[in-house]
């Protein structure tokens, strides 16, 4: 049974040399980071198939970059934690990693809400203009 009260203890998060993660914890993290890799691959494939919609391609590439980067960093953090490497194996790195994901998703969402519609409108105007030009 998971003791959620420990998650609120600062000593739990900022221990410089915490104990190695158990088998189930490692399995959950490996599956989670592998899902991030799969999502990066899926976003890359979708970006290649949506070439007629450049704003969507840009959005998918942003997600691909985030998923692949965070998967690699996650596996590195898990390795450091498993090997109980002083300071680099600390749990607070996972908090920083998670906060990095949250910040990155916020920036991607801001792009999707603010810039993407504008880029899409500009693309439609350009295509409408080019439609009437003689080639």
Buried (B, 14 or more C-beta within 10 A) or exposed (E): EEEEEEEEEEEBBEBEEBEEBEEEBBEEBEEEBEEBBEBBEBBBEBBEEBEEBEBBBBBBBBBBBBBBBBBBBBBBBBEBBBEEEEEBBBBBBBEEBEEBBEEBEEEBEEBBEEEBEEBBEEBEEEEEEEEEEEE
